[in-house]
């Protein structure tokens, strides 16, 4: 076979006019629209059928049985009126308690008061002391020549001589310990008016100064002895307070 050039083959076909081409295109478009409508209508029908079947199937499912009715609630008790009286309690029986044995009060031993005091203006005391019972006229359990007691002649011992006033009587190294402090001593006064014994009743911070006070009181102090109701001299105790002050 002899090959015919492509150009000669196409040239033998009759040429279409523009109007014919327009009609053909329109026909093809209508055909496409119809086919599309048919396809769309068929699918929609299937979808509607499926939905209807699903709805019918949903209504055919049996419902669950109704839940059982709840049990009846417990009845609420009626509250008692406010202030209602309760039942009486059992009578309580007190437990017997044995009384503690009574204590026998002991009589407190009171020390003899300071009959006289010395106020130190330096490291010793002043020349004259003031006390609770000291002085030229003592006030005791009885009355002396010019006393006011209930007895007829009893009197306390009265200091008549002796003092502790010198600075050199006490050590300088312990001065700060005793400044502003005091010691109370109890002196035993014999019938001869002399001090026979001394004991410290209330010590000061300076123990050495307390001992010196006792020693000097025994050496220096003289008394008019105490007397009984008959006026006879008797041995008695005399309190003395020695105080130290800064100059």
C-alpha positions as CSV (number, residue, x, y, z in Angstrom):
1,X,0.0,0.0,0.0
2,X,1.2,3.4,-0.8
3,X,1.3,5.7,2.2
4,X,-0.9,8.8,1.6
5,X,0.3,12.0,3.3
6,X,-1.9,13.1,6.3
7,X,-2.4,16.4,4.8
8,X,-4.0,14.8,1.7
9,X,-6.4,12.6,3.8
10,X,-7.8,15.5,5.9
11,X,-8.2,17.5,2.8
12,X,-10.6,14.9,1.4
13,X,-13.1,15.1,4.4
14,X,-15.9,17.7,4.0
15,X,-15.4,20.8,6.2
16,X,-18.2,21.5,8.9
17,X,-19.7,24.9,9.0
18,X,-19.7,26.9,12.2
19,X,-23.4,26.5,12.8
20,X,-23.2,22.8,12.6
21,X,-20.4,22.8,15.1
22,X,-22.5,24.9,17.5
23,X,-25.4,22.4,17.3
24,X,-23.1,19.5,17.9
25,X,-21.6,21.1,21.0
26,X,-25.1,21.9,22.3
27,X,-26.2,18.3,21.7
28,X,-23.2,17.0,23.5
29,X,-23.8,19.4,26.5
30,X,-27.5,18.3,26.7
31,X,-26.4,14.7,26.6
32,X,-24.0,15.3,29.5
33,X,-26.6,17.1,31.5
34,X,-29.1,14.3,31.0
35,X,-26.6,11.7,32.0
36,X,-25.6,13.7,35.1
37,X,-29.2,14.1,36.1
38,X,-29.9,10.4,35.7
39,X,-26.9,9.5,37.8
40,X,-27.8,12.0,40.5
41,X,-31.4,10.9,40.6
42,X,-30.5,7.3,40.9
43,X,-28.0,7.8,43.8
44,X,-30.5,10.1,45.6
45,X,-33.1,7.5,45.4
46,X,-30.8,4.9,46.9
47,X,-29.8,7.3,49.7
48,X,-33.5,8.0,50.5
49,X,-34.3,4.3,50.5
50,X,-31.4,3.6,52.9
51,X,-32.5,6.4,55.2
52,X,-36.1,5.1,55.3
53,X,-34.9,1.5,56.0
54,X,-32.7,2.8,58.7
55,X,-35.5,4.7,60.3
56,X,-37.8,1.7,60.1
57,X,-35.2,-0.5,61.6
58,X,-34.7,2.0,64.4
59,X,-38.4,1.8,65.3
60,X,-38.3,-1.9,65.3
61,X,-35.7,-2.2,68.2
62,X,-37.5,-3.2,71.4
63,X,-37.4,-0.7,74.3
64,X,-35.7,-1.5,77.6
65,X,-38.1,-2.5,80.4
66,X,-38.9,0.4,82.8
67,X,-36.7,0.6,85.9
68,X,-38.0,-0.8,89.1
69,X,-39.7,1.7,91.4
70,X,-37.5,2.9,94.3
71,X,-38.0,1.4,97.7
72,X,-40.1,3.5,100.1
73,X,-38.0,6.0,102.0
74,X,-37.6,5.5,105.8
75,X,-40.1,7.5,107.7
76,X,-38.6,10.7,109.2
77,X,-39.0,10.5,113.0
78,X,-41.0,13.3,114.5
79,X,-38.5,15.5,116.5
80,X,-39.2,16.0,120.2
81,X,-40.4,19.5,121.2
82,X,-37.6,21.8,122.4
83,X,-36.9,21.6,126.1
84,X,-38.4,18.1,126.4
85,X,-37.4,16.5,129.7
86,X,-35.3,13.3,129.3
87,X,-35.5,10.3,131.5
88,X,-34.2,10.5,134.9
89,X,-30.6,9.3,135.4
90,X,-29.6,6.7,138.0
91,X,-28.9,8.2,141.4
92,X,-25.2,8.5,141.8
93,X,-23.7,7.1,145.0
94,X,-20.8,9.1,146.3
95,X,-17.6,7.2,146.9
96,X,-16.5,7.4,150.5
97,X,-13.3,9.3,150.9
98,X,-11.2,8.9,154.0
99,X,-10.2,12.1,155.6
100,X,-6.5,12.9,155.7
101,X,-5.0,12.8,159.1
102,X,-4.8,16.2,160.7
103,X,-1.4,17.7,160.8
104,X,-0.2,18.9,164.2
105,X,0.9,22.5,163.6
106,X,4.5,23.1,164.7
107,X,5.3,26.3,166.4
108,X,7.7,28.4,164.3
109,X,10.9,29.4,166.1
110,X,11.2,33.2,165.9
111,X,14.6,34.8,166.2
112,X,15.1,37.6,168.5
113,X,14.5,41.0,166.7
114,X,17.3,43.3,166.1
115,X,17.3,45.4,169.3
116,X,19.6,47.9,167.8
117,X,21.2,48.7,164.4
118,X,24.3,50.5,163.3
119,X,24.3,52.5,160.1
120,X,27.7,52.6,158.5
121,X,28.6,55.8,156.9
122,X,32.1,54.6,156.0
123,X,33.1,51.0,156.4
124,X,31.8,50.7,160.0
125,X,28.7,51.9,161.8
126,X,27.8,55.3,163.3
127,X,28.4,55.9,166.9
128,X,24.7,55.7,167.7
129,X,22.3,53.0,166.6
130,X,18.5,53.0,166.5
131,X,16.7,49.7,167.1
132,X,13.4,48.1,167.9
133,X,14.1,47.8,171.6
134,X,17.4,49.5,172.2
135,X,18.0,52.8,173.9
136,X,18.4,54.0,177.4
137,X,14.9,52.9,178.4
138,X,14.1,49.4,177.0
139,X,10.5,48.3,176.5
140,X,10.2,44.6,177.5
141,X,7.5,42.2,178.7
142,X,7.5,44.1,182.0
143,X,8.1,47.6,183.0
144,X,11.2,49.1,184.6
145,X,11.3,52.4,186.4
146,X,9.6,54.2,183.6
147,X,8.4,51.3,181.4
148,X,4.8,50.6,180.3
149,X,4.7,46.8,180.5
150,X,2.3,44.6,182.4
151,X,4.8,43.4,184.9
152,X,6.4,45.2,187.8
153,X,10.1,45.1,187.1
154,X,11.1,42.9,184.1
155,X,13.1,44.6,181.4
156,X,15.3,43.8,178.4
157,X,19.0,44.3,178.1
158,X,20.1,47.8,177.0
159,X,23.3,48.6,175.1
160,X,25.2,51.3,177.0
161,X,28.7,51.3,175.4
162,X,30.8,50.1,172.5
163,X,30.6,50.7,168.7
164,X,31.9,49.4,165.4
165,X,32.9,52.5,163.4
166,X,36.5,52.3,162.3
167,X,37.3,51.8,158.6
168,X,40.2,49.6,159.5
169,X,37.9,47.1,161.3
170,X,36.9,45.5,158.0
171,X,39.1,44.3,155.1
172,X,39.4,46.6,152.1
173,X,39.5,43.8,149.5
174,X,35.9,42.7,150.2
175,X,34.5,46.3,150.5
176,X,32.4,46.0,147.3
177,X,30.7,42.9,148.5
178,X,29.3,44.5,151.7
179,X,28.5,48.1,150.5
180,X,24.8,48.6,150.8
181,X,24.3,45.3,152.7
182,X,23.9,44.3,156.3
183,X,24.3,41.4,158.8
184,X,22.1,40.6,161.8
185,X,23.8,38.9,164.8
186,X,22.3,37.7,168.1
187,X,24.3,38.4,171.2
188,X,24.1,36.6,174.5
189,X,24.2,39.2,177.3
190,X,25.2,37.9,180.7
191,X,24.2,39.2,184.1
192,X,27.4,41.2,184.2
193,X,26.4,43.2,181.1
194,X,29.1,41.6,178.9
195,X,28.6,39.6,175.6
196,X,29.3,36.0,176.2
197,X,28.4,34.6,172.8
198,X,27.4,35.7,169.3
199,X,25.7,33.9,166.4
200,X,24.9,35.1,162.9
201,X,21.2,35.2,162.3
202,X,21.1,36.8,158.8
203,X,24.4,36.8,157.0
204,X,25.6,39.4,154.4
205,X,27.4,38.6,151.2
206,X,30.7,39.1,153.0
207,X,31.2,36.2,155.4
208,X,34.5,37.5,156.7
209,X,32.8,40.8,157.6
210,X,30.1,38.9,159.5
211,X,32.7,37.0,161.6
212,X,34.5,40.3,162.3
213,X,31.2,41.9,163.5
214,X,30.6,39.1,165.9
215,X,34.1,39.3,167.3
216,X,34.0,43.1,167.7
217,X,30.6,43.0,169.4
218,X,31.9,40.5,172.0
219,X,34.9,42.7,172.6
220,X,33.4,46.2,172.6
221,X,29.7,46.1,173.5
222,X,28.5,46.6,177.1
223,X,25.0,46.3,178.4
224,X,22.7,46.9,181.3
225,X,21.5,43.4,181.8
226,X,17.9,42.3,181.5
227,X,16.0,41.8,184.7
228,X,13.1,39.6,185.8
229,X,9.9,40.8,187.4
230,X,11.6,40.9,190.7
231,X,14.3,43.1,189.3
232,X,17.1,40.5,189.4
233,X,19.6,40.5,186.5
234,X,19.2,37.6,184.0
235,X,20.9,36.4,180.9
236,X,19.2,37.4,177.7
237,X,19.6,37.7,174.0
238,X,20.1,41.0,172.1
239,X,19.8,41.5,168.3
240,X,22.2,43.8,166.4
241,X,22.1,44.8,162.8
242,X,25.4,46.1,161.3
243,X,25.0,47.9,158.0
244,X,27.7,49.2,155.6
245,X,27.3,52.2,153.3
246,X,29.7,53.9,150.9
247,X,31.2,57.2,152.1
